[in-house]
Amino acid sequence: MKKLFTEFYKTNLNDQDLNEFKIILNKFYIETTEKSNTFYALKDKYANRQITKEELQKARLEYRAVKNEFAKVTQNNAFKINLNNARNLLKAAKKTKAAIDIQKAQEEYVIAKHLYDEAKLVIKEKGRGASLAKVSENALEVRHLSFKYSPDFPYALKDVNFDIKHGEYVTIIGHNGSGKSTLSKLLIGVLSAEEGDIKVFGNLMTKNNLDQIRRFLGIVFQNPDNQFIGSTVEADIAFGLENKRVNPEDMREIIIEAASKVRMENFLDKEPLNLSGGQKQRVAIASTLALNPDIIIFDEATSMLDPKGNREIKEIMVELRNTGLKTIISITHDMDEILNADKVIVMNGGRLEKMGTPEEILKDKEYLRSRHLDIPFLATVEEALENVGVKVQHSKNMDELVKQICKK
Ligand SMILES: Nc1ncnc2c1ncn2[C@@H]1O[C@H](COP(=O)(O)OP(=O)(O)OP(=O)(O)O)[C@@H](O)[C@H]1O
């Protein structure tokens, strides 16, 4: 911790440094809160003569120590020094009158100012809710990821590597037991990777920054019934926002906006349990959207729905992708869904066996059959047409296929 602390006195700070600073602050915030809770709980016990004076004193000293350390970190002026350096550089560049230097110094000054403002804000908030900056265009970078549920079990995941760019829609397919759920649990930090790395927007996931990394991620599960807490749709969507300590005055607007994105804005006062499966899943998506994650993982989110519900959710996934603002990762057994995706990952026996566009993956139908994966209905029709000499290709839906046939 000391090393990191002094590192903030170096010059030329960047987003990565700001992230580290936020992680340190957040860690101190959590530690201080915990020590404070322990101390006040022991104080009550001491009043009731349940513990000794020494035990209370020990807790008091621990609380004071972490509070002092926390105060020192919040007084850190590295980002101010960084801003001053950038300002001086800009002044010096202006004296030289060299346009290229002035422009570069100006750019550096803008970055330093942004870092300073952000650092000031997290210090003011004492590290609470500090969200990490994105330091890569890749939403996810997974390297050599392996996982065993127990040391004497076989690998549930073995040496998995992939990148997903922000804004992409990726489906993960594979037969039962191929490792899809294990992968999604590692991505959201429910399981922790013992071998290999996961980076979220360039930030390496560690146990110290898990809370902050999770703010980039949202997940929609298979069974919408397990996701309800509130007595109305509105209360349900509000639940996550309350946990995130969103200002109550802003909540209603956020809830309406999230509900509108899934066409559930007219159901806000309804009881979630009386909704259809598809509607329930739309509410679950709205609850996730309200928290504004950049990456949404759909973990077999359509598998329990009737065909209408299934279609509705798939349409919403495509709409979200089309905004360009969300990365969509969908773990699915629905092979028709892969046609909507930008990329498909095929898992088998814990390994990532193939990754490519839907066209690339569907080219090798024998391979898919050997992995017990169904061929999407449209691809089967295309194959049958090809067998009778009608060449059509890569239709994403029935309309596209019909248009291709009619052109011939
Ligand atoms: N809690 C667990 N304890 C031990 N082994 C597990 C556990 N969960 C999964 N596994 C094993 O890990 C491997 C990968 O399972 P995983 O659930 O990730 O596959 P999956 O592709 O999601 O399967 P499905 O499509 O059936 O959900 C399998 O061999 C499975 O038996």
The ligand as an SDF file (V2000), in Angstrom:
LIG
                    3D

 31 33  0  0  0  0  0  0  0  0999 V2000
  -20.3980  -26.1730   -8.5000 N   0  0  0  0  0  0  0  0  0  0  0  0
  -19.6850  -27.0660   -9.2010 C   0  0  0  0  0  0  0  0  0  0  0  0
  -18.9090  -27.9590   -8.5950 N   0  0  0  0  0  0  0  0  0  0  0  0
  -18.1760  -28.8420   -9.3000 C   0  0  0  0  0  0  0  0  0  0  0  0
  -18.1670  -28.9210  -10.6360 N   0  0  0  0  0  0  0  0  0  0  0  0
  -18.9440  -28.0570  -11.3110 C   0  0  0  0  0  0  0  0  0  0  0  0
  -19.7500  -27.0880  -10.6340 C   0  0  0  0  0  0  0  0  0  0  0  0
  -20.4050  -26.3620  -11.5580 N   0  0  0  0  0  0  0  0  0  0  0  0
  -20.0360  -26.8490  -12.7550 C   0  0  0  0  0  0  0  0  0  0  0  0
  -19.1500  -27.8570  -12.6180 N   0  0  0  0  0  0  0  0  0  0  0  0
  -18.5000  -28.6340  -13.6980 C   0  0  0  0  0  0  0  0  0  0  0  0
  -17.7580  -27.7180  -14.4880 O   0  0  0  0  0  0  0  0  0  0  0  0
  -17.8690  -28.0280  -15.8650 C   0  0  0  0  0  0  0  0  0  0  0  0
  -18.4300  -26.8290  -16.6350 C   0  0  0  0  0  0  0  0  0  0  0  0
  -19.7570  -26.5950  -16.1930 O   0  0  0  0  0  0  0  0  0  0  0  0
  -20.6210  -25.3120  -16.5790 P   0  0  0  0  0  0  0  0  0  0  0  0
  -21.8110  -25.2870  -15.6870 O   0  0  0  0  0  0  0  0  0  0  0  0
  -19.7480  -24.1290  -16.6120 O   0  0  0  0  0  0  0  0  0  0  0  0
  -21.0570  -25.6940  -18.0670 O   0  0  0  0  0  0  0  0  0  0  0  0
  -22.1900  -25.0270  -18.9940 P   0  0  0  0  0  0  0  0  0  0  0  0
  -21.6210  -24.9840  -20.3460 O   0  0  0  0  0  0  0  0  0  0  0  0
  -22.6600  -23.7740  -18.4080 O   0  0  0  0  0  0  0  0  0  0  0  0
  -23.3430  -26.1190  -18.9310 O   0  0  0  0  0  0  0  0  0  0  0  0
  -24.9390  -25.9050  -19.0860 P   0  0  0  0  0  0  0  0  0  0  0  0
  -25.1930  -25.5770  -20.5060 O   0  0  0  0  0  0  0  0  0  0  0  0
  -25.4910  -27.2450  -18.7020 O   0  0  0  0  0  0  0  0  0  0  0  0
  -25.3540  -24.8150  -18.1450 O   0  0  0  0  0  0  0  0  0  0  0  0
  -18.7700  -29.2640  -15.9530 C   0  0  0  0  0  0  0  0  0  0  0  0
  -17.9220  -30.3970  -16.0430 O   0  0  0  0  0  0  0  0  0  0  0  0
  -19.5130  -29.2520  -14.6390 C   0  0  0  0  0  0  0  0  0  0  0  0
  -19.8340  -30.5440  -14.2420 O   0  0  0  0  0  0  0  0  0  0  0  0
  1  2  1  0
  2  3  1  0
  2  7  2  0
  3  4  2  0
  4  5  1  0
  5  6  2  0
  6  7  1  0
  6 10  1  0
  7  8  1  0
  8  9  2  0
  9 10  1  0
 10 11  1  0
 11 12  1  0
 11 30  1  0
 12 13  1  0
 13 14  1  0
 13 28  1  0
 14 15  1  0
 15 16  1  0
 16 17  2  0
 16 18  1  0
 16 19  1  0
 19 20  1  0
 20 21  2  0
 20 22  1  0
 20 23  1  0
 23 24  1  0
 24 25  2  0
 24 26  1  0
 24 27  1  0
 28 29  1  0
 28 30  1  0
 30 31  1  0
M  END
$$$$
